[in-house]
Amino acid sequence: MKNEMEMKLMSNTTSVNLGSIGSLWRYPVKSMMGEELNAAEVTQSGLLGDRAYALVDPSDGKVASAKNPRKWGKLFDFRAAFIKPPRGGEQIPSVRIALPDGAQITGEQSDVNQILSTVLSREVRLETTAPAAPSLEEYWPDIDGLAHRETVTDEAIAAAPPGTFFDCAAVHLLTTATIDRLRELYPAGRFEARRFRPNIVVKTDEKGFVENDWVGRTLEVGDEVRLSVISPCPRCVMTTLPQGDLPNDPGILRAAAQHNRVNIPGIEQAMPSVGVYAVVVRDGAIRRGDPVRFV
């Protein structure tokens, strides 16, 4: 029989504990503020209900995104939540949207598009299915380390699951270690998870930009879910925008550009990154406090 030490070593080769879920986030409408969860169902399309809706500009078919804040920055003044919890195998429920003035509307209202268009001063449609070839506009501020500077580019949403509104993969993870490291490097900045819009914040005792080493690995989250980490998450101007009590701060993105430029698979270019993208290998339920491990 194997002794206790041998059994422990075998266990360590098959499962390495990385931390636990510190918080869970879902964003029912793309680029609007979302909702913090205690638990979530994870499907091949990410956390059930995440980015289930988006606004689409009918004039050009582009998806509205705060990545172009000169046109859509006001979206961060909206907050969206489901009128009832979504359930697997059922139609996604309608959303309740809090407008910047505090008024509330729902996606079921016949005049929802008219109201949203009036508030945004631009015609929009609330949609649940992405166009066949979805794209959005992205503004690149004048910061060293970005792919472009002081320009707006059209970005194809090509890596996301068909019909979805994700920019890339369906799940975005971020560790407390990365947030803490950025605070150390730029103490004047207010680094909070909500600036980076993750789905899963992993609470860990490790130090530094630890997610960089997760790319190419498989994570087990809780007892059921498995995620394959495919890429660092390149950051954009959205991280700098004001939301709630967080001020506008270009230094947030500049800190990432100065201290964590990582090669992005597919484009083979180093870009400022915070967190990682993952695809779902195995569905299941997760909840706050669940362990996160390598497998």
C-alpha positions as CSV (number, residue, x, y, z in Angstrom):
1,M,0.0,0.0,0.0
2,K,1.1,3.6,-0.7
3,N,2.1,5.5,2.4
4,E,0.4,8.8,3.3
5,M,3.1,11.0,1.7
6,E,2.9,9.1,-1.6
7,M,-0.9,9.6,-1.6
8,K,-0.5,13.3,-0.9
9,L,2.0,13.7,-3.7
10,M,-0.4,11.9,-6.1
11,S,-3.2,14.2,-5.1
12,N,-1.1,17.3,-5.6
13,T,-0.4,16.2,-9.2
14,T,-4.0,15.9,-10.1
15,S,-5.6,18.9,-8.2
16,V,-3.9,22.1,-7.2
17,N,-5.9,24.5,-5.1
18,L,-5.7,28.1,-6.4
19,G,-8.2,29.8,-4.1
20,S,-12.0,30.2,-3.9
21,I,-14.8,32.2,-5.4
22,G,-14.8,35.6,-3.7
23,S,-17.6,37.0,-5.8
24,L,-19.8,36.2,-8.8
25,W,-21.1,38.8,-11.4
26,R,-23.6,38.7,-14.2
27,Y,-24.4,41.5,-16.7
28,P,-27.8,40.9,-18.2
29,V,-27.4,43.8,-20.7
30,K,-24.0,44.3,-22.4
31,S,-22.2,47.4,-21.1
32,M,-24.7,48.2,-18.4
33,M,-24.0,47.7,-14.8
34,G,-25.0,44.2,-13.7
35,E,-25.8,42.2,-10.6
36,E,-23.7,40.4,-7.9
37,L,-24.8,36.8,-7.3
38,N,-24.4,34.3,-4.5
39,A,-24.7,31.4,-7.0
40,A,-24.9,30.8,-10.7
41,E,-25.6,28.1,-13.3
42,V,-22.8,27.8,-15.8
43,T,-23.6,26.7,-19.4
44,Q,-21.6,26.6,-22.6
45,S,-22.6,30.2,-23.0
46,G,-21.2,31.2,-19.6
47,L,-23.1,32.2,-16.5
48,L,-26.7,31.7,-17.3
49,G,-28.1,35.1,-18.4
50,D,-24.8,36.9,-18.8
51,R,-24.9,39.4,-21.7
52,A,-28.2,37.9,-22.7
53,Y,-29.3,41.3,-24.0
54,A,-27.6,44.1,-25.8
55,L,-28.5,47.3,-27.5
56,V,-28.0,47.4,-31.2
57,D,-27.7,50.5,-33.4
58,P,-30.1,49.9,-36.3
59,S,-28.4,52.5,-38.5
60,D,-25.3,50.3,-38.8
61,G,-26.1,47.0,-37.0
62,K,-23.3,47.5,-34.5
63,V,-23.6,46.4,-30.9
64,A,-23.6,49.3,-28.5
65,S,-20.5,49.1,-26.2
66,A,-18.9,51.5,-23.7
67,K,-15.7,50.6,-25.5
68,N,-16.6,53.7,-27.5
69,P,-17.4,56.0,-24.6
70,R,-17.8,59.1,-26.9
71,K,-20.9,57.4,-28.3
72,W,-22.0,54.9,-25.6
73,G,-20.3,56.0,-22.3
74,K,-23.7,56.8,-20.8
75,L,-24.4,53.1,-20.7
76,F,-22.5,52.8,-17.4
77,D,-25.2,55.0,-15.9
78,F,-27.8,52.2,-16.5
79,R,-28.2,49.1,-14.3
80,A,-29.9,45.9,-15.4
81,A,-31.2,42.9,-13.5
82,F,-33.6,40.1,-14.4
83,I,-37.2,40.4,-13.3
84,K,-36.9,36.8,-12.1
85,P,-33.9,34.4,-11.9
86,P,-33.1,32.7,-15.2
87,R,-33.4,28.9,-15.2
88,G,-31.8,26.4,-17.5
89,G,-34.0,25.0,-20.3
90,E,-36.4,28.0,-20.0
91,Q,-36.7,31.2,-22.0
92,I,-34.5,34.0,-20.6
93,P,-36.7,36.3,-18.5
94,S,-37.2,39.9,-19.2
95,V,-34.9,42.5,-17.7
96,R,-35.6,45.5,-15.5
97,I,-33.4,48.5,-16.4
98,A,-32.8,51.4,-14.0
99,L,-32.2,54.6,-16.1
100,P,-29.7,57.3,-15.1
101,D,-32.5,59.4,-13.5
102,G,-33.6,56.4,-11.3
103,A,-36.7,55.5,-13.3
104,Q,-37.2,51.9,-14.1
105,I,-38.4,50.1,-17.3
106,T,-38.7,46.5,-18.4
107,G,-37.9,44.8,-21.6
108,E,-41.5,43.7,-21.9
109,Q,-42.7,47.3,-22.4
110,S,-43.9,48.1,-25.9
111,D,-42.1,51.4,-25.7
112,V,-38.8,50.1,-24.3
113,N,-36.8,50.9,-27.5
114,Q,-38.3,54.4,-27.7
115,I,-37.4,55.2,-24.0
116,L,-33.9,53.9,-24.3
117,S,-33.3,55.8,-27.6
118,T,-34.6,59.0,-26.0
119,V,-32.3,58.7,-23.0
120,L,-29.3,57.8,-25.2
121,S,-30.1,60.4,-27.9
122,R,-29.5,57.7,-30.5
123,E,-31.9,55.1,-31.9
124,V,-31.3,51.7,-30.4
125,R,-33.1,48.3,-30.2
126,L,-32.9,46.0,-27.2
127,E,-32.0,42.6,-28.7
128,T,-31.5,39.0,-27.3
129,T,-29.6,37.6,-30.3
130,A,-26.5,39.0,-31.8
131,P,-26.4,39.8,-35.6
132,A,-24.8,37.2,-37.9
133,A,-21.5,39.1,-38.0
134,P,-21.6,41.2,-34.8
135,S,-19.1,44.1,-34.4
136,L,-18.6,47.1,-32.2
137,E,-16.6,50.3,-32.1
138,E,-13.6,50.7,-29.8
139,Y,-11.9,53.9,-28.8
140,W,-8.1,53.7,-28.1
141,P,-6.9,56.4,-25.7
142,D,-3.4,57.9,-26.0
143,I,-1.6,55.4,-23.8
144,D,1.7,53.6,-24.5
145,G,1.3,49.9,-25.1
146,L,-2.1,49.9,-26.8
147,A,-2.5,48.5,-30.3
148,H,-3.8,51.9,-31.5
149,R,-3.8,55.4,-30.1
150,E,-6.4,58.2,-30.3
151,T,-8.5,56.4,-32.8
152,V,-11.8,54.5,-33.1
153,T,-11.7,51.0,-34.7
154,D,-14.4,48.5,-35.8
155,E,-13.9,45.3,-33.8
156,A,-15.5,42.0,-35.0
157,I,-16.9,39.8,-32.2
158,A,-15.5,36.7,-33.8
159,A,-14.3,34.5,-30.9
160,A,-17.6,34.5,-28.9
161,P,-20.1,31.6,-29.2
162,P,-22.5,32.3,-32.2
163,G,-25.5,34.4,-31.4
164,T,-24.0,35.8,-28.2
165,F,-22.8,39.3,-27.3
166,F,-19.5,38.4,-25.6
167,D,-16.4,40.2,-26.8
168,C,-14.5,37.0,-26.7
169,A,-14.9,33.9,-24.5
170,A,-18.0,33.3,-22.3
171,V,-16.3,33.5,-18.9
172,H,-14.0,36.1,-17.5
173,L,-12.0,35.4,-14.3
174,L,-10.0,37.8,-12.2
175,T,-8.0,37.2,-9.0
176,T,-7.7,39.4,-5.9
177,A,-3.9,39.0,-6.4
178,T,-4.0,41.0,-9.6
179,I,-6.1,43.7,-8.1
180,D,-3.8,43.9,-5.1
181,R,-0.7,44.1,-7.3
182,L,-2.2,46.9,-9.4
183,R,-3.0,48.8,-6.2
184,E,0.6,48.5,-5.1
185,L,1.9,49.7,-8.5
186,Y,-0.6,52.7,-8.7
187,P,-1.7,53.6,-5.2
188,A,-3.6,56.6,-6.4
189,G,-6.0,54.5,-8.4
190,R,-9.1,52.9,-7.1
191,F,-8.8,49.3,-8.3
192,E,-12.0,47.4,-7.7
193,A,-13.3,44.3,-9.5
194,R,-16.3,46.1,-11.0
195,R,-14.0,48.2,-13.1
196,F,-13.0,45.1,-15.0
197,R,-16.4,43.4,-15.2
198,P,-15.4,39.8,-14.4
199,N,-17.8,36.9,-13.9
200,I,-15.7,35.2,-11.3
201,V,-13.4,36.8,-8.8
202,V,-11.0,34.3,-7.3
203,K,-9.9,35.0,-3.8
204,T,-6.3,33.8,-3.4
205,D,-3.3,34.2,-1.2
206,E,-0.9,34.2,-4.1
207,K,0.9,37.3,-5.2
208,G,1.3,39.1,-8.5
209,F,-0.5,38.6,-11.9
210,V,-1.1,35.0,-11.2
211,E,-3.7,34.4,-13.9
212,N,-1.1,34.8,-16.6
213,D,0.1,31.3,-15.7
214,W,-3.4,29.9,-16.1
215,V,-3.5,30.2,-19.8
216,G,-3.6,26.7,-21.4
217,R,-4.7,25.1,-18.1
218,T,-8.1,23.6,-17.0
219,L,-9.8,24.9,-13.9
220,E,-12.3,23.0,-11.7
221,V,-14.7,25.4,-10.1
222,G,-16.8,23.9,-7.3
223,D,-17.7,20.3,-7.7
224,E,-19.0,20.4,-11.3
225,V,-17.8,23.1,-13.5
226,R,-14.6,23.0,-15.6
227,L,-13.2,25.9,-17.5
228,S,-10.4,25.9,-20.1
229,V,-8.4,29.1,-19.8
230,I,-7.6,30.3,-23.4
231,S,-6.2,33.8,-23.2
232,P,-5.3,36.8,-21.0
233,C,-8.0,39.4,-21.1
234,P,-6.8,42.5,-23.0
235,R,-8.0,45.7,-21.4
236,C,-9.6,48.8,-23.0
237,V,-10.8,52.3,-22.1
238,M,-13.8,50.9,-20.3
239,T,-11.6,50.2,-17.2
240,T,-11.0,54.0,-16.9
241,L,-14.6,55.2,-17.1
242,P,-16.6,56.5,-14.1
243,Q,-19.2,54.2,-12.6
244,G,-21.1,54.8,-9.4
245,D,-18.6,56.4,-7.0
246,L,-15.6,55.3,-9.1
247,P,-14.0,58.3,-10.9
248,N,-12.7,58.5,-14.4
249,D,-9.1,57.5,-14.2
250,P,-6.9,56.8,-17.3
251,G,-4.2,55.7,-14.8
252,I,-6.1,52.4,-14.3
253,L,-5.4,51.3,-17.9
254,R,-1.9,53.0,-17.9
255,A,-0.9,50.8,-14.9
256,A,-1.8,47.6,-16.8
257,A,-0.1,48.8,-19.9
258,Q,3.1,49.6,-18.0
259,H,3.2,46.5,-15.8
260,N,1.3,43.7,-17.4
261,R,1.6,43.6,-21.1
262,V,1.0,39.9,-22.1
263,N,1.0,38.2,-25.5
264,I,-2.6,37.6,-26.7
265,P,-3.0,34.3,-28.6
266,G,-4.5,34.7,-32.1
267,I,-3.3,38.2,-32.6
268,E,0.3,37.5,-31.3
269,Q,0.6,40.9,-29.8
270,A,1.4,42.0,-26.3
271,M,-1.4,44.1,-24.8
272,P,-2.2,45.4,-21.3
273,S,-4.1,42.6,-19.6
274,V,-6.0,42.1,-16.4
275,G,-7.6,38.6,-15.8
276,V,-8.2,35.8,-18.2
277,Y,-10.8,34.4,-20.6
278,A,-12.1,30.9,-20.4
279,V,-14.5,28.6,-22.3
280,V,-16.8,26.1,-20.5
281,V,-15.7,22.5,-20.7
282,R,-18.3,21.1,-18.3
283,D,-21.6,22.8,-17.1
284,G,-22.8,22.9,-13.6
285,A,-23.6,25.1,-10.6
286,I,-21.1,27.3,-8.7
287,R,-21.5,29.4,-5.6
288,R,-19.5,31.9,-3.6
289,G,-16.9,30.2,-1.5
290,D,-16.5,27.3,-3.9
291,P,-12.8,26.1,-4.4
292,V,-11.0,26.8,-7.6
293,R,-8.3,24.3,-8.6
294,F,-6.1,23.2,-11.5
295,V,-7.0,19.7,-12.9
